[in-house]
Amino acid sequence: MAIDPRQIGERLRAWRLGSGLSPEEVAGRLGISRAGLYKYEKDGITRLDLLEAMAEMFGVSLAAVLGIEVEHFSTGAAFFERMRQLEAEAEHVVAYFEPVSILLTSSSYLARLDIMLRESLAGDAEALAAAETALEVLKQRRLTGRTPVVSSMVALPQLAQLLRTGLVGRDDMPREVQAERRGWAREEVENLARLLETSPIGVQVGLLEAAPPSGTFQLVRLRSGRTLACISPFRLADHPNVTFGIATVTAEPATVSLYERLAKQLWARALQGPSAAALLRDLLRKTGQAADSP
């Protein structure tokens, strides 16, 4: 496999954002200027001394730096930045995330995710700072200039649970706040129903009537024809988590093939279009009635 220096630069940026180190600190450890750091992140790296220093600084192998081994990301900020980079070059993204791919959430979602993260991380200044960095990257993902075709799978049982719980960061919320957060969850499910009903160009949503095995993933097919499997432990729904876990990105053929097979199996079972939207509308009606019951 050919080594792409520009991809190495992008990995450097992703790992830097996730490390909590300032650009000045990273540049100093690499023995370059801050301007040089930004140039390498944008244009790529071929210098062996920088590649070795980069691997040592971030605690990864040289093979991972070169992209010939699995890339690991221990923070949401680093992983989401890598996703942003790949999506900017992608033709097609196939995703299974809860409640849905961040690329298809409503315009209000990231502000509400910010509130949930502050609730869940209250009192942990270090984790909250890392979450704020992750949120900034997620905003950039939503603002990317080029959006690939997105095929997102969602599971009906998990959406039902989301409607019951609401978009909360923790469980001990006042009753009026819980009611508001269930309203937020309803807005997201209604947004999904509209996507299923209108089928916007470049957007496909598949509704699974049974929840698949736990674990979220995304397949990214680049314009070059290369496909990567991205496996995430991070959660962007209720009780969110963007700070703890190990995410992986790999182009290893056997792994990619397994996830492609899984995605194909799930998509074949997924409902689409008006029939799927009708199920969501019925779910919204039933949960609304339950909430109104004394």
Number of C-alpha atoms within 10 A of each C-alpha: 5 7 11 13 20 16 21 24 23 21 25 27 22 25 24 22 23 23 18 17 12 12 16 14 14 21 17 13 13 18 14 14 16 16 12 13 23 16 13 21 21 17 15 19 21 16 9 10 10 16 21 15 15 23 17 12 15 16 9 17 17 17 13 17 22 22 22 15 15 19 21 18 23 19 27 30 28 26 30 27 25 24 19 21 18 19 22 16 16 23 20 19 23 24 24 22 21 20 24 21 22 19 18 20 17 14 12 11 19 18 11 17 20 17 14 23 25 21 18 19 19 12 10 10 11 11 18 20 15 19 22 16 18 24 21 14 23 20 15 14 21 17 12 12 8 12 19 20 17 22 21 23 25 25 20 19 15 17 24 19 13 23 24 19 18 24 29 27 24 16 13 9 13 8 9 9 14 18 17 14 24 22 16 20 26 23 18 24 25 17 16 24 22 17 19 24 17 12 15 10 8 12 18 18 28 23 26 21 16 13 14 15 6 7 12 17 21 23 24 27 21 18 13 9 9 11 23 22 25 24 20 21 19 23 18 20 22 23 18 21 21 25 23 13 14 15 20 16 25 20 20 15 12 9 13 19 15 12 18 18 12 13 19 13 11 17 19 11 13 18 19 19 18 16 13 22 24 14 16 22 17 12 19 20 11 13 18 16 10 11 12 8 7 4
